[in-house]
Amino acid sequence: MRGVETRIQEIRHMIFTEVAKLAYDKDADISRRIEELPYKIIPGEVGKYRNNVFWERAIVGERLRLAMGLPSRSAAEHAPISDGIEEANKAETYYTPPLINVLKFACNGCAEKKVIVTEGCQGCLAHPCEEVCPKGAVKLSHIDGRSHIDQDKCIKCGRCADVCAYNAIIIQERPCAKACGMDAIGTDENGKADIDYDKCVSCGQCLVNCPFGAISDKSQIFQVIRAIQSGERVYAAVAPAFVGQFGAKVTPGKLRAAMKELGFADVFEVAIGADLCATQEAIDFVEEVPDKKPFLATSCCPAWSVMAKKLFPEQAECISMALTPMTLCARLIKSEQKNAKVVFIGPCSAKKLEAMRRSVRSEVDFVLTFEEMTGIFEAKNIDLASLVEDEGGVNDASADGRNFAVAGGVAKSVVDVIHNMYPDKEIKVVNAEGLRDCRKMLTLAKAGKYNGYLLEGMACPGGCVGGAGTMQPIKKAATQVNLYAAKAGHVNSNETEHVKELEKLVD
């Protein structure tokens, strides 16, 4: 739940901060320190979040491993938290699948789906719930006059809930599974949530929707800090959704000052790469649709594009082959800065695995989320709001490029470029946000309903501003992005200075 500092967010932030502090202590005995951290994060003898302090510390231990980039273990594995810690301390530690992990002993084992009669039932005379049930699972009790559901007969159709005048019947679904647009979350033999990695696209929506904090992803906080400490020229490539994520008073100039204070060589807006991506996709659309391809779908969201290729292989060629904004921005940085290392800082879990593709690995060295960056700032006691603005940096992005972060923004950017090149050309657009709606959109496209169209898919609700690594309410974040975009020196993506370098960057 973005924008609400729940107990889960509190624990996550403490873990990210402690891992960052561990990285900054170059003389630390990492194995010993990481064994001590669960006792620092969960002090005392009484559980703060659950009813068992030892259970809490065990869960924190696995979260610490994931935050170090290490694999999680089951409750049955009794090896120390520091088991294999040397892997995290290597100069180049890449994300390895699985990126998204269910901590089984933190999972509540929620029922997949259940129809329940609540205390709101009034035992009404009409009892339509009983009448509409196709399986005779709903019966009125002769004792209290209320409806009761025989779970062995119930088929979870929800008809009883639909007709209840008091809304006294609810349909409970496992939150992580409900949030998963790929239907990748099932139940293991112990009733715990289980991820089918053949279906999973690492969007992270299960992670932010689990109310028990039982799902977590890996991080590269430790490795990024150690790279900076080693003297590497590390550049930050900040995704367009960054605006407002670090607080209402944290301007882009203050964020850049904070990044420089951490030791980053410079800060680039990935909106520059978005401008390049939009221009490339506009060219591809004009050249290929409808003569070579029935439609063209945008490529910037990795979870969406991977989903499309997994579930709709016959339409895979209709997904744009344009490089994503992250990759284009990284290429631009490395073309201008010798021996540069690039950290993509954004809202997205799926970008972590995109960066591990062999075709991208040489461009993007590390990926962090905004939430993880907050832990680094906290570890160094940096108060971003109090910093003096740093107005430098490479920020020659367009309003359209900055609006890539908001649902509908990618397609608008592409359409505006096409209209600049071909003022009379009519472009039909359809967009979807959330993987379930993206699947529906592609199903219609497969059936020929969107021939000649430009399709925009976003895995997260609201677009990138709703990504798993964000911290602000989605609508508030979208408004902040729009306001910042309006200050850009250019309106359309193909008007920026860097567009002239597109051909060189995509060769």
C-alpha positions as CSV (number, residue, x, y, z in Angstrom):
1,M,0.0,0.0,0.0
2,R,2.0,3.0,-1.3
3,G,1.8,6.1,0.8
4,V,1.1,4.4,4.1
5,E,4.0,3.6,6.4
6,T,2.8,0.2,7.7
7,R,4.8,-2.1,9.9
8,I,5.9,-3.9,6.7
9,Q,7.4,-0.7,5.3
10,E,9.0,0.0,8.6
11,I,10.8,-3.3,8.6
12,R,11.8,-3.0,5.0
13,H,13.3,0.4,5.5
14,M,15.2,-0.7,8.6
15,I,16.7,-3.7,6.6
16,F,17.7,-1.5,3.7
17,T,19.3,1.0,6.0
18,E,21.2,-1.6,8.0
19,V,22.5,-3.3,4.8
20,A,23.7,0.1,3.5
21,K,25.4,0.8,6.9
22,L,27.1,-2.6,6.6
23,A,28.4,-1.8,3.1
24,Y,29.7,1.6,4.3
25,D,31.8,0.0,7.1
26,K,34.7,-1.2,5.0
27,D,36.4,-2.8,8.0
28,A,33.3,-4.7,9.2
29,D,33.3,-8.4,9.7
30,I,30.3,-8.9,7.4
31,S,29.6,-12.5,8.6
32,R,29.5,-11.5,12.3
33,R,27.6,-8.2,11.7
34,I,24.8,-9.7,9.6
35,E,24.2,-12.4,12.3
36,E,23.8,-9.5,14.9
37,L,21.4,-7.4,12.8
38,P,18.1,-9.4,13.5
39,Y,18.7,-8.6,17.2
40,K,19.2,-4.9,16.4
41,I,16.2,-4.7,14.2
42,I,14.0,-6.8,16.5
43,P,15.3,-6.0,20.0
44,G,14.1,-7.2,23.4
45,E,12.5,-10.5,24.4
46,V,8.9,-9.9,23.2
47,G,7.8,-9.9,19.6
48,K,6.8,-6.5,18.2
49,Y,5.1,-7.6,15.1
50,R,4.3,-11.2,15.6
51,N,3.8,-13.2,18.8
52,N,7.2,-14.8,18.7
53,V,10.4,-12.8,18.8
54,F,12.5,-15.7,17.5
55,W,10.1,-16.1,14.6
56,E,10.4,-12.4,13.8
57,R,14.2,-12.5,13.8
58,A,14.2,-15.6,11.5
59,I,12.1,-13.7,9.0
60,V,14.3,-10.6,9.3
61,G,17.3,-12.9,8.7
62,E,15.9,-14.1,5.4
63,R,15.0,-10.5,4.4
64,L,18.6,-9.5,5.1
65,R,19.9,-12.2,2.9
66,L,17.6,-11.1,0.0
67,A,18.7,-7.5,0.6
68,M,22.3,-8.6,0.2
69,G,21.4,-10.3,-3.1
70,L,21.6,-13.8,-1.6
71,P,19.0,-16.6,-2.1
72,S,16.4,-17.2,0.6
73,R,16.1,-20.5,2.5
74,S,13.2,-22.5,4.0
75,A,12.6,-22.7,7.8
76,A,14.1,-26.2,7.7
77,E,17.5,-24.9,6.7
78,H,19.4,-24.2,9.8
79,A,22.5,-22.6,8.3
80,P,23.6,-19.2,9.6
81,I,22.2,-16.0,7.9
82,S,25.8,-15.4,6.7
83,D,25.9,-18.7,4.8
84,G,27.4,-17.9,1.3
85,I,27.9,-14.2,2.3
86,E,31.1,-14.1,0.2
87,E,29.0,-14.1,-2.9
88,A,27.5,-10.8,-1.9
89,N,30.9,-9.2,-1.4
90,K,32.1,-9.8,-5.0
91,A,32.8,-6.9,-7.2
92,E,30.2,-8.0,-9.8
93,T,27.1,-9.6,-8.2
94,Y,24.2,-9.9,-10.6
95,Y,20.6,-10.6,-9.8
96,T,19.9,-14.3,-10.2
97,P,16.4,-15.8,-10.4
98,P,14.2,-16.2,-8.6
99,L,14.1,-12.4,-8.0
100,I,10.7,-12.5,-6.2
101,N,10.6,-14.8,-3.2
102,V,7.9,-16.1,-0.8
103,L,9.3,-16.4,2.7
104,K,7.2,-19.5,3.5
105,F,7.5,-19.2,7.3
106,A,6.2,-15.6,7.1
107,C,3.2,-16.5,4.9
108,N,-0.1,-16.7,6.6
109,G,-1.4,-19.5,4.4
110,C,-4.4,-17.4,3.3
111,A,-7.2,-19.3,1.6
112,E,-7.0,-18.8,-2.2
113,K,-10.7,-17.8,-2.4
114,K,-13.5,-18.0,0.1
115,V,-17.1,-16.7,0.3
116,I,-18.0,-15.7,3.9
117,V,-21.1,-14.5,5.6
118,T,-20.2,-11.6,8.0
119,E,-21.8,-10.3,11.2
120,G,-23.7,-7.9,9.0
121,C,-26.2,-10.6,8.0
122,Q,-29.7,-9.6,9.2
123,G,-31.4,-12.9,8.6
124,C,-33.8,-11.2,6.2
125,L,-37.0,-12.7,5.1
126,A,-36.2,-12.5,1.4
127,H,-32.9,-14.5,1.8
128,P,-32.0,-14.1,-1.9
129,C,-28.6,-15.5,-1.2
130,E,-30.1,-18.9,-0.6
131,E,-32.3,-18.7,-3.6
132,V,-29.6,-17.9,-6.1
133,C,-27.0,-20.4,-5.0
134,P,-26.6,-23.0,-7.8
135,K,-25.3,-25.6,-5.4
136,G,-27.5,-25.3,-2.4
137,A,-24.5,-24.2,-0.3
138,V,-26.3,-21.3,1.4
139,K,-28.8,-22.1,4.2
140,L,-30.6,-20.0,6.8
141,S,-29.9,-21.1,10.3
142,H,-33.0,-22.0,12.4
143,I,-31.0,-21.0,15.5
144,D,-29.9,-17.4,14.7
145,G,-31.8,-16.8,11.4
146,R,-28.6,-15.9,9.6
147,S,-27.2,-17.4,6.4
148,H,-24.4,-19.9,6.6
149,I,-22.3,-21.3,3.7
150,D,-21.3,-24.9,3.4
151,Q,-17.7,-24.5,2.1
152,D,-17.6,-28.0,0.8
153,K,-20.5,-27.2,-1.6
154,C,-19.6,-23.6,-2.4
155,I,-18.1,-23.0,-5.8
156,K,-17.1,-19.4,-5.1
157,C,-19.3,-18.0,-7.9
158,G,-20.2,-15.0,-5.8
159,R,-23.9,-14.8,-6.7
160,C,-24.9,-14.7,-3.1
161,A,-22.7,-11.7,-2.5
162,D,-24.1,-9.9,-5.5
163,V,-27.7,-10.1,-4.3
164,C,-27.2,-9.4,-0.6
165,A,-28.9,-6.1,0.2
166,Y,-26.7,-5.6,3.3
167,N,-23.4,-6.4,1.6
168,A,-23.1,-8.9,4.4
169,I,-21.5,-11.6,2.2
170,I,-17.9,-11.0,1.1
171,I,-15.5,-12.8,-1.2
172,Q,-12.1,-13.1,0.3
173,E,-9.1,-13.7,-2.1
174,R,-5.5,-14.2,-1.2
175,P,-4.2,-10.7,-1.7
176,C,-0.9,-11.7,-3.5
177,A,-2.8,-13.9,-5.9
178,K,-5.5,-11.3,-6.5
179,A,-2.7,-8.8,-7.4
180,C,-1.0,-11.2,-9.8
181,G,-2.1,-10.5,-13.3
182,M,-0.3,-13.7,-14.5
183,D,-2.1,-16.1,-12.2
184,A,1.3,-17.2,-11.1
185,I,0.6,-17.7,-7.4
186,G,-0.8,-21.0,-6.2
187,T,-0.7,-23.0,-3.0
188,D,2.0,-25.5,-2.0
189,E,1.5,-28.7,-0.1
190,N,1.5,-26.8,3.2
191,G,-1.1,-24.3,2.2
192,K,1.5,-21.5,1.7
193,A,1.6,-19.2,-1.3
194,D,3.8,-20.6,-4.1
195,I,5.1,-18.8,-7.2
196,D,5.1,-20.5,-10.6
197,Y,8.2,-19.0,-12.1
198,D,7.3,-20.1,-15.5
199,K,4.5,-17.6,-15.4
200,C,6.0,-14.9,-13.1
201,V,7.2,-11.8,-14.9
202,S,8.7,-10.2,-11.7
203,C,6.3,-7.2,-11.7
204,G,6.3,-7.2,-7.9
205,Q,2.6,-6.5,-7.4
206,C,2.4,-9.5,-5.1
207,L,5.1,-8.1,-3.0
208,V,3.4,-4.8,-2.3
209,N,0.0,-6.4,-1.8
210,C,0.9,-9.1,0.8
211,P,-0.3,-7.8,4.2
212,F,2.1,-10.1,6.0
213,G,5.2,-9.0,4.3
214,A,5.9,-12.6,3.3
215,I,7.1,-11.7,-0.3
216,S,10.3,-9.9,-1.0
217,D,12.8,-9.3,-3.8
218,K,16.6,-9.2,-4.0
219,S,18.6,-6.0,-3.8
220,Q,22.0,-4.7,-4.9
221,I,22.3,-2.0,-2.2
222,F,25.5,-3.6,-0.8
223,Q,27.1,-4.0,-4.2
224,V,26.4,-0.4,-5.4
225,I,27.9,1.1,-2.3
226,R,31.0,-1.1,-2.6
227,A,31.4,-0.1,-6.2
228,I,31.4,3.6,-5.3
229,Q,33.9,2.9,-2.5
230,S,36.2,1.1,-4.8
231,G,36.7,4.2,-6.9
232,E,34.5,3.3,-9.8
233,R,32.9,6.1,-11.7
234,V,29.3,5.2,-10.9
235,Y,26.5,7.2,-12.6
236,A,22.9,7.3,-11.5
237,A,20.2,6.9,-14.2
238,V,17.0,8.0,-12.5
239,A,13.7,6.9,-13.9
240,P,11.0,9.5,-14.8
241,A,8.8,8.3,-11.9
242,F,11.3,9.7,-9.3
243,V,9.4,13.0,-8.9
244,G,8.0,13.3,-5.4
245,Q,9.1,9.9,-4.3
246,F,11.6,11.2,-1.8
247,G,9.2,13.8,-0.3
248,A,7.2,16.8,-1.4
249,K,10.1,19.2,-0.7
250,V,12.8,17.1,-2.5
251,T,13.2,18.8,-5.9
252,P,15.2,17.2,-8.7
253,G,18.1,19.6,-7.9
254,K,18.1,18.4,-4.2
255,L,18.0,14.8,-5.3
256,R,21.0,15.3,-7.5
257,A,22.9,17.0,-4.7
258,A,22.1,14.1,-2.5
259,M,23.3,11.6,-5.1
260,K,26.6,13.5,-5.5
261,E,27.0,13.5,-1.7
262,L,26.8,9.7,-1.8
263,G,29.6,9.6,-4.3
264,F,27.8,9.2,-7.6
265,A,29.8,10.8,-10.4
266,D,26.7,12.4,-12.0
267,V,22.9,11.9,-12.4
268,F,21.0,11.4,-15.6
269,E,17.3,11.5,-16.2
270,V,16.2,8.3,-17.9
271,A,13.5,10.5,-19.5
272,I,16.3,11.2,-22.0
273,G,16.2,7.5,-22.9
274,A,12.4,7.7,-23.0
275,D,12.7,10.4,-25.7
276,L,15.0,8.2,-27.7
277,C,12.7,5.2,-27.2
278,A,9.6,7.1,-28.3
279,T,11.4,8.4,-31.4
280,Q,12.5,4.9,-32.4
281,E,9.0,3.4,-31.8
282,A,7.5,6.2,-33.9
283,I,9.8,5.4,-36.8
284,D,9.1,1.7,-36.4
285,F,5.3,2.2,-36.3
286,V,5.3,4.3,-39.5
287,E,7.5,1.9,-41.4
288,E,5.9,-1.4,-40.2
289,V,2.2,-0.9,-39.4
290,P,0.0,-2.1,-41.0
291,D,2.1,-3.3,-44.0
292,K,4.5,-5.6,-42.1
293,K,2.8,-5.9,-38.7
294,P,-0.9,-5.7,-37.8
295,F,-0.2,-3.5,-34.8
296,L,2.8,-2.3,-32.7
297,A,3.0,-2.6,-28.9
298,T,5.4,-0.5,-26.8
299,S,8.4,-2.1,-25.2
300,C,9.5,0.1,-22.2
301,C,7.7,-2.0,-19.5
302,P,9.7,-5.3,-19.1
303,A,6.9,-7.2,-17.2
304,W,4.4,-6.3,-19.9
305,S,6.6,-7.3,-22.8
306,V,7.7,-10.6,-21.2
307,M,4.1,-11.4,-20.4
308,A,3.2,-10.7,-24.0
309,K,5.9,-12.9,-25.4
310,K,5.1,-15.7,-22.9
311,L,1.3,-15.8,-23.4
312,F,1.0,-14.6,-27.0
313,P,4.1,-16.0,-28.8
314,E,2.3,-15.6,-32.2
315,Q,2.2,-11.8,-31.6
316,A,5.7,-11.5,-30.2
317,E,6.9,-9.8,-33.4
318,C,4.4,-7.1,-32.8
319,I,6.1,-6.0,-29.5
320,S,8.5,-3.2,-30.4
321,M,12.1,-4.1,-30.7
322,A,13.2,-0.6,-29.6
323,L,15.6,-0.6,-26.7
324,T,14.0,0.5,-23.4
325,P,14.6,3.9,-21.9
326,M,16.8,2.4,-19.2
327,T,19.1,0.7,-21.8
328,L,19.2,3.7,-24.1
329,C,20.1,6.0,-21.3
330,A,22.8,3.7,-20.0
331,R,24.3,3.4,-23.5
332,L,24.3,7.2,-23.8
333,I,26.2,7.5,-20.5
334,K,28.8,4.9,-21.4
335,S,29.2,6.4,-24.9
336,E,30.2,9.7,-23.2
337,Q,31.9,8.6,-20.0
338,K,34.8,6.2,-20.2
339,N,34.8,3.2,-17.8
340,A,31.4,4.3,-16.4
341,K,29.3,2.0,-14.2
342,V,25.5,2.7,-14.4
343,V,22.9,2.3,-11.7
344,F,19.3,2.4,-12.8
345,I,17.2,3.8,-10.0
346,G,13.5,3.4,-10.5
347,P,10.1,2.1,-9.4
348,C,10.4,-1.4,-10.9
349,S,11.2,-4.9,-9.7
350,A,11.1,-6.3,-13.3
351,K,13.9,-3.9,-14.3
352,K,16.2,-5.9,-12.1
353,L,15.9,-9.0,-14.3
354,E,15.8,-6.9,-17.5
355,A,19.3,-5.7,-16.5
356,M,20.5,-9.2,-16.2
357,R,19.7,-10.1,-19.8
358,R,22.9,-10.8,-21.8
359,S,21.9,-8.1,-24.2
360,V,21.5,-5.5,-21.4
361,R,24.1,-6.6,-18.8
362,S,26.9,-4.7,-20.4
363,E,24.9,-1.5,-20.4
364,V,23.3,-1.5,-16.9
365,D,25.5,-2.6,-14.0
366,F,23.1,-2.3,-11.1
367,V,19.4,-1.7,-10.4
368,L,17.9,-0.2,-7.3
369,T,14.4,0.9,-6.4
370,F,13.4,4.3,-4.9
371,E,12.6,2.5,-1.7
372,E,16.0,1.0,-1.6
373,M,17.7,4.3,-2.2
374,T,15.8,5.7,0.8
375,G,17.7,3.2,3.0
376,I,21.0,4.4,1.6
377,F,20.2,8.1,2.3
378,E,19.1,7.1,5.8
379,A,22.4,5.2,6.4
380,K,24.4,8.3,5.6
381,N,22.0,10.6,7.5
382,I,21.3,12.7,4.5
383,D,18.3,15.0,4.9
384,L,17.4,15.6,1.2
385,A,15.0,18.4,1.9
386,S,17.6,20.6,3.6
387,L,20.2,20.3,0.8
388,V,21.2,23.1,-1.5
389,E,19.9,22.6,-5.1
390,D,22.4,21.2,-7.6
391,E,21.1,22.5,-11.0
392,G,23.6,20.8,-13.1
393,G,23.3,17.4,-14.7
394,V,22.1,16.1,-18.0
395,N,18.4,16.9,-18.0
396,D,17.6,17.8,-21.6
397,A,14.4,15.7,-21.6
398,S,11.0,16.5,-23.1
399,A,7.7,16.8,-21.3
400,D,6.6,13.7,-23.2
401,G,9.7,11.8,-22.1
402,R,9.1,12.6,-18.5
403,N,5.5,11.6,-18.7
404,F,6.6,8.0,-19.7
405,A,6.1,7.3,-15.9
406,V,2.3,7.7,-16.1
407,A,-0.2,5.3,-17.8
408,G,-0.9,6.6,-21.3
409,G,2.3,8.7,-21.4
410,V,4.3,6.3,-23.6
411,A,1.7,6.1,-26.3
412,K,1.2,9.8,-26.3
413,S,5.0,10.4,-26.7
414,V,5.1,8.1,-29.7
415,V,2.0,9.6,-31.3
416,D,3.3,13.1,-30.8
417,V,6.5,12.2,-32.6
418,I,4.6,10.7,-35.5
419,H,2.4,13.8,-35.8
420,N,5.6,15.9,-35.9
421,M,6.9,13.8,-38.8
422,Y,3.6,13.2,-40.5
423,P,1.0,15.9,-39.4
424,D,-1.9,14.3,-41.4
425,K,-1.4,10.7,-40.2
426,E,-4.1,9.4,-38.0
427,I,-3.0,7.1,-35.2
428,K,-5.3,4.9,-33.2
429,V,-4.2,4.0,-29.7
430,V,-5.4,1.7,-26.9
431,N,-3.6,1.3,-23.6
432,A,-4.0,-1.0,-20.6
433,E,-2.6,-0.9,-17.1
434,G,-2.3,-3.9,-14.9
435,L,-1.4,-7.3,-16.4
436,R,-5.0,-8.6,-16.4
437,D,-6.2,-5.8,-18.5
438,C,-3.0,-6.1,-20.7
439,R,-3.9,-9.7,-21.3
440,K,-7.4,-8.7,-22.4
441,M,-6.0,-6.1,-24.7
442,L,-3.7,-8.5,-26.4
443,T,-6.5,-11.1,-26.7
444,L,-8.5,-8.6,-28.6
445,A,-5.5,-7.6,-30.7
446,K,-4.9,-11.3,-31.5
447,A,-8.5,-11.5,-32.7
448,G,-7.8,-8.6,-35.1
449,K,-9.7,-5.9,-33.2
450,Y,-6.7,-3.6,-33.0
451,N,-5.2,-3.9,-36.5
452,G,-3.4,-0.7,-37.3
453,Y,-3.2,0.4,-33.6
454,L,-0.5,1.4,-31.3
455,L,-0.8,-0.6,-28.0
456,E,0.6,0.6,-24.7
457,G,1.0,-1.9,-21.9
458,M,1.9,-1.1,-18.3
459,A,2.1,-3.9,-15.8
460,C,1.5,-1.7,-12.8
461,P,-1.7,0.3,-12.0
462,G,-1.2,3.9,-13.0
463,G,1.9,3.1,-14.9
464,C,5.5,3.2,-13.5
465,V,4.3,5.5,-10.7
466,G,2.6,2.4,-9.3
467,G,5.7,0.2,-9.4
468,A,6.6,-2.1,-6.5
469,G,9.6,0.1,-5.6
470,T,7.6,3.3,-5.2
471,M,6.6,4.9,-1.9
472,Q,3.9,7.5,-2.7
473,P,0.2,7.2,-3.5
474,I,-0.2,6.5,-7.2
475,K,-2.5,9.5,-8.1
476,K,-0.3,11.9,-6.1
477,A,2.8,10.6,-7.8
478,A,1.2,10.9,-11.2
479,T,0.3,14.6,-10.5
480,Q,3.8,15.3,-9.4
481,V,5.3,13.8,-12.6
482,N,2.9,15.8,-14.8
483,L,3.8,19.1,-13.0
484,Y,7.5,18.4,-13.4
485,A,7.1,17.4,-17.1
486,A,5.4,20.7,-17.8
487,K,8.7,22.5,-16.9
488,A,10.7,20.7,-19.6
489,G,12.4,22.7,-22.3
490,H,10.9,20.6,-25.0
491,V,7.4,19.3,-25.5
492,N,7.9,16.3,-27.9
493,S,10.5,13.5,-27.7
494,N,12.0,14.1,-31.1
495,E,12.9,17.7,-30.3
496,T,15.7,17.0,-27.7
497,E,19.4,17.3,-28.4
498,H,20.1,13.7,-27.7
499,V,17.8,12.4,-30.5
500,K,20.5,13.1,-33.1
501,E,22.5,10.3,-31.4
502,L,19.8,7.7,-31.7
503,E,21.2,6.0,-34.8
504,K,24.6,5.6,-33.1
505,L,23.1,4.2,-29.9
506,V,20.9,1.5,-31.6
507,D,23.6,0.2,-33.9
